[in-house]
Amino acid sequence: MSATDCVSVRLKDAQKALEALRRSGVLANARPARLAEELHIPVLSFEMASEVLEGLSIASNPCSGSFEVYVRKPTKLSEVVPGLTGFVKLGSIVVFNYTKNLGLHTYLQAAEALRSMYSDLTSVFVKLGTTGELRLPELLLIYGDGNTVTKVRENGLEFLVDVKRTYFNVRLSGERARVANMVRDGELVLDMFSGVGPFAITIASRSKAFVFSVDLNPYASYLAAMNVRLNRKRLKGQVSIIRADSIRLPDFVKMRFDRIIMNNPTASLIFADAACRLSGSGSTIHVYTLGSSEGEAVSKVVNSFGASCNVEVVYHRKVLEYSPSKSIYVVDVIRRG
Ligand SMILES: C[S@@+](CC[C@H](N)C(=O)[O-])C[C@H]1O[C@@H](n2cnc3c(N)ncnc32)[C@H](O)[C@@H]1O
């Protein structure tokens, strides 16, 4: 038996929850336990598990308990390497965020532990930072073949991701599902910073929308196009891939979009004027931005848009931690007039 974090779900949702958590690589290597009308599912991270389940509208609560370990393998990295918990698994690749107070030897030890936790592991990298307009990571290979392309499963879809040359955050899966669930058939949608296409493709998988997926990074646009092909049998709507600088879009795109997604938290607000020019009265704009508090994020969005168009804030929440002092917030606004 081993004490571990878990999420509790209602029995009627258990099968769907287990499949989603397994696909996302969040399941711990231990046997779930039934308690009354609930199943307690051991997981590697509450936060990631809740994001995955929230994206599928499955109600869950955090829990902890003792679970029977399937085989003699570590279930939590912190059991093997004290102090180290945070990592992201993208398909067969694991990426650690580098923390200065943990030496490189800690990560090498962790990579060794991960090998016995995941049979499909091909490479482990340490991320030293994220740089430049394209938000690309600086990666150090510490285990494996060093191939940076992998296939990530999310919300019932598959995405080819290059962990070195494109941006992809598995912790946004719930957010992508939330936005996609709001889109109605026939909507004209613009994803201004689409990366390899996860927002655009998730939307087109759930409604007959027309989605324009724009990114400055040509390799991200190439993978987005590959991802549209990869998921074509699951798509109801259409996705058009455009490689462009979104600041220039109003110069050559004369359409007015019903919905715009601005997921470039370090720079979204610079594009507020472009988003105003590409939207019309009643359009919804999902703005992702950095802030030291939710109130500050909302004010920054209102002020940035206010210089070019009238907007009403209809929803906001914290999405992710970004640094010790800053988080990423989503602020949904509707254009008025
Ligand atoms: C934080 S990532 C978001 C990617 C994607 N939306 C996702 O959820 O995975 C920001 C993206 O904005 C792109 N980008 C940065 N500047 C841009 C610009 N001026 N025009 C279009 N895309 C840009 C980057 O290449 C990157 O893919």
The ligand as an ORCA input file, in Angstrom:
! r2SCAN-3c Opt
* xyz 0 1
  C       1.645     30.872    -25.563
  S       1.758     30.232    -27.198
  C       0.091     29.623    -27.413
  C      -0.038     28.497    -28.398
  C      -1.402     27.829    -28.457
  N      -2.488     28.775    -28.439
  C      -1.579     26.763    -27.398
  O      -2.540     26.842    -26.623
  O      -0.783     25.835    -27.353
  C       1.840     31.720    -28.114
  C       1.957     31.526    -29.609
  O       1.913     32.830    -30.221
  C       2.754     32.800    -31.360
  N       3.057     34.219    -31.701
  C       3.909     35.059    -31.070
  N       3.895     36.271    -31.665
  C       2.990     36.196    -32.674
  C       2.516     37.131    -33.642
  N       2.991     38.390    -33.694
  N       1.578     36.723    -34.517
  C       1.103     35.443    -34.489
  N       1.528     34.511    -33.598
  C       2.453     34.887    -32.705
  C       3.933     31.961    -30.931
  O       4.624     31.430    -32.056
  C       3.241     30.875    -30.074
  O       2.934     29.745    -30.850
*
